[in-house]
Amino acid sequence: MSIKSQINAKAILEALIFASPEPVQHSKLAKIAGLSREEIPVIVEELNESYCKYGRSFQIRQIAGGYAFYVLPDFALWINDLLGKNRGIHLTRSMFETLAIIAVKQITTKPVIDKIRGVNSQAPIHHLLKQGLITIHGRATSPGKPFLYATTTKFLKVFGLNSPEDIPSFEELTKMFEETEE
């Protein structure tokens, strides 16, 4: 009897997700673990139910097109003490505004961003590119052929999203803000 047949599918899946520094794609998990694509979400749900039942501090989430472990928000205070509050990404207001425009429009140009913000957005775009939150997605066919900007997989991971489709549309955001004001 091989070692693979002695270990259950849940444990194999858990080990694969745990060992990966990046979210593991659904198809890769199925292939390596020898499972069907349909079994993966079922097993992940069973693992999460078990973690919840036993009061674990983490869960498996589908993020950036794959699966990864995440510490529950209730434990953020201790994690921040351990790792420091200023680790990772730092966004200024101008960077956040620029990133929000790119995220909602998904593929857009600097002139469009500048028009929406009412100011030159070169510096925030440069910093967002440097941090890997946006990428150049080609060039527009409009005069001057400006760069087209889109969000990256790193953006999805930082903001806890599974795919660009999870980003609310402008209409959804408008409706949310109207409901908040009421």
N, C-alpha and C positions, 0 to 999 in steps of 0.2 A: 504494500500500500504506500503510495507516494505521500510526501509531506503536504502537498496541495489538497489531496482528498481528505486529510485529517483535520484541516482547518476550515471552519465554516465561512461562507460567503460574506457574512456581516463583518467578521474579523478581518478578512482580506481587504474588503472595501475600506474599512476604517483605517487600516494600516497604510493603504495607498494614498488616501486623502491626507492623513497625518504626516506622512513622509515628504509630501510635495511642498516646495516653497511657494508654488503658484497654484491657482485653481486648476483642478484636473478636469479635462474635457470628458463629457459623458461617454463618447465613443471610445476614448482611451481606457477609461475605467472598465467598460464592458469587455474590451479586447484582452486587457491584461488579466482581469479577474476571471475570464471565461464565463461571463454572464451575458444575458440578453440585455438589450438597451431598455426594455420594459422593466426589468428587475431592479435597475439602479435606483430610480426614484422611490420605489417601494422599500428597498433596504435602507436608504438614507432616512426615510420617514420613520422606520422602525428604530433605527439608531437614535434619532432625535427624541422619539417617545421614551426610549430607555434613559437617555441623558436627563430628560425632564423629570421622569419618575424618580430617579435617584439624586436629584438636586445638583446635577453637574453644572459647572460654570461656563460651559461652552455648548455649541451646537454646530451642525454642518449646514452651510447655506449654499445655495446656488448663486454664484456670483461670477461676473465677467465670462459667462459662457461655460463655467465649470463648477466644481464643488470644492469648498475649502472650509476649514474649521474657523469659527469665530467665537471670541469670548463675549459673553452676554453683557449688555450695557450696565447691569447692576455692579459689575466688577471693575468699571472704568477708573474709579478712584484709586484703587490699588495698582492697576496697570500703569496709570500715569505716574504714580510714585516710583514704580520700578523703572520705567523707561524714560520718564521725563515728559512733561506736557508739550514741549516744543519739538518733538521728533517728527520727522517726515515732512509733510507738505505745509507750506506757509502761504496763505493767500491774502493779499491786500484787498481793499475794497475794489480798486480798479481791476485787479486780476479776477476777482470773483464775478464782477459785472461782465467782463469780457468772456469768461468761461461760461457763464449762464447763457449769454447770447449764442455762443458757438454750440452749446449743448442743446438748446431748444431748436435752433435752426439746423443743426447737425453738420451741414456743409455750407460754409459762408465765407465771404471775403472780408478783408480789412476795411475797404470802403463802406461796406454795409455795417460793420461793427462800429466804425467811427460815426456814421450817421445816427445810429441808434443811441450811442453814448453821448454824442455831441462834442467829443474831444478826440485827439489822436490816440490811438490804441496800440501804437508800435511797442512801447515798453511792456505793457501787460502781456501782449502776444509773445514777445521774446521770452519773458519769464515763464509763461505757461509751456512754451515749447521746450525750454531748458529743464523744467520739472517733469516733462513727459506726459502732461495732462492733455495736450493737444498735439496734432500732427499736421503736416502739410499733405493735403489729399489731392494734389495736382494744381492745375491753373485754370482759371475761368477763361471763357472765350470772349469776354467783354474787353473793351479797349484797355490797353496796358497789361492785359493778361495777369491780373492779381492772383496771388496764391489763394487756394481754397483750404480752409481749416476745418478740422473735425476732431471730435474727442477720441481718446485712446482707450485701450483695455485698462491701463493704469487708472484713468479717470473712473471707469466703471468700478474698479476695486476700491478706490478711495471713497467713493460715494455709495458703496454698497448696492450697486445695480448689477443685474444679470446681463442686460443687453441695452443698446441705445433705445429700443422701443419702450423701455421702462421710464425714460425721461418724459415728464409731463409735457404736453403740447402747450403752446401759448394760450390757447382757449381754455385748457384745463387749469392752468395757473391763474388766469384771470378769474375764472369761476371760484377757485379756492380762495383768492384774496377778497372777492366780493362777499363770500359767505363768512369770512373772518370779520369783516367790517360790520356786518349785521349783528 
